[in-house]
Amino acid sequence: MSTPTRRHPTLLLALIALAALYTWWFLDDKHWLATQLVFTGPPLLLAIALRLGWRLAPFWSGVFALGWFSHGVMSAWSHPETAPLAWLEIALSLLVITLASLPGLRARFARKRP
């Protein structure tokens, strides 16, 4: 039997990368604690949950990534000075969504055996 981390190593790395991005992005923010709780906390908690084997962690990672994607689009559009960080957020959130959805997509579109 494989461990959850062995089944989702790239998802784990994407969540950690997203948390690191948010830590860097909001490092000098005047509301540092709030930004860390709102932005850095969820991907870190989901990475920990994934590592500990919570079977719903990939699902909730995908759900949260929809919000991260929206935040990235809004930031890229309205704050040109942070556009590179926002584009990285968009890419990482799309990676999380893809990786979280991949097992379901494989099961849905797998060839049926007679």
N, C-alpha and C positions, 0 to 999 in steps of 0.2 A: 504494500500500500504506500502510495507516495504522499509526502507531506504537502500541505497547502503551498509552502514556499517553493517547493520543487515544481508544482503545477503552475505557479504564477511568479516566477522570478523577475520577469521584466516589469510586471505590474508593480511589484514591490519597489523596484528601482525607480520607476516613474513617479510613484507616490513620494518617495524620499527626495527625488529631484525637485518635485513641485514644492515640497516643504522647504527645501534649501533655497529655491528661487524666492519664495515669499519671505523667508528670513532675510535674505540679501536686499530685496526690494524695499522692505519696510524697516530697514535697520535704523535709519535716522528719522523716522516718523515721530511726530510729537505725541501721537497716541500709540506708542510702541506696544504696550501690553494688549490693548484692544486688537491691534492688527495681528499680533501673534496668536491670540486666542481665536480670532475669526478666520484667519487665513492659514497660518502655519499649523495650528492644532489639528484640524480635521484630517489633512493628508497624513500627518504623523500618527494619529490615532488609528486611522485605517490601515496604515502600514504595519503597525503593531498588531492590530486585529488579524490581518492577513497572516502575519508571521506566527501568531498563536493558533491559527487554524479555524478562526470563525468563518463558517462557510458562507455567510452573507456579505463578507467584506468586499468581494469583487462587485457584487450588485450595488452596494452603497457607494463604492468608489465611482462607479459609472454614473450614479445619480448625482453625487456631489460634483463630478467633473462637468456636468452640464452647466452648473452654476459658475464653475471656474472658467469654462469656455466663454460664457456670457460676460463675465467680468473682464476677461482678456480682450474681447471685441470692443466693449465699451471703453476700456482704457486706451487701446490702440487708436480708437477713433477720436477720443476727446482729449487725450494728453500726449501730444507728439514727443514730448521729452522722455516719456517712459515707453515709447512704442516698441523698442527692442525687447524689453522685459515682457511686455504684453504679448508680443508675437511668440515668445518662448512659452508663456503661459498657455496660449492657444494651442501650440503644438503639443505640449505635455498633456493638456486636458483631452485633446483628440486621441493621443496615444492611450491614455487611461480608459477612455470610452471604448476604443477598439479592443484593447486587451481584456476589459471586463466583459465585453459582448462576444468575444471570439468562441468560447465554449458553446454558448447557445446557438450561434450561427453555424458552427460545425455540426451540431446535433440536428439542427433544422434542415440543413441542406446536404446531409450525408446521404449517400446512396443506400437505398433500402435493400436489404438482402432478402431474397425469396425464401 
